């Protein structure tokens, strides 16, 4: 009876040790497919770290793309304005163009189209020519600030694309402008 009891104790100890080794030595669980074919299970730490690093990299890339898009939109949404029947740059326009030139020098992958616009007063031909002078004056200033002239083109819309369709000095002052369109 004593030897049978000793045998049972020894058997339990051996099974316990074997079970302990089996459970404690597993580094990852075996992947098991469920009914949908999707694998489940716990991956080892290095795979988790790699996935987390990739997720962080993708989030940073998305953040950088959103920031770049916001910068492009801000660049394009900031216009410069001209006095009636004039194509020379106002002092506030020069400040805006200095910021734009700095941005363009830092972001050489972008090309720029400068659009010249006029108010409705004057003939179509005159306003197209005035819009052209406004666009070219703007381009020349950017080039003088160090932007490669091959990256900048101009177009005149004359009075054809008013920002404000009104027929007052307030509307006309908004329509005498240069706008900026970026492309890669």
Number of C-alpha atoms within 10 A of each C-alpha: 6 7 8 9 10 11 12 12 12 12 12 12 12 12 12 12 12 11 11 11 11 10 10 8 8 9 11 11 11 12 12 11 11 9 7 6 8 9 12 12 11 13 13 11 11 9 11 12 11 11 12 12 12 12 12 12 12 12 12 12 12 12 12 12 12 12 12 13 12 12 13 16 13 11 19 16 12 13 16 22 22 20 14 13 15 14 22 14 17 13 9 10 17 15 12 14 21 15 13 19 20 14 16 21 14 11 11 12 11 16 17 19 17 23 24 33 32 36 28 20 13 14 11 15 11 15 23 21 18 24 29 24 20 31 26 22 19 25 24 14 16 22 16 12 16 13 21 16 14 9 17 19 15 20 18 23 20 28 25 15 15 19 17 14 13 14 11 10 11 10 16 22 17 20 25 27 25 28 18 18 17 17 10 7
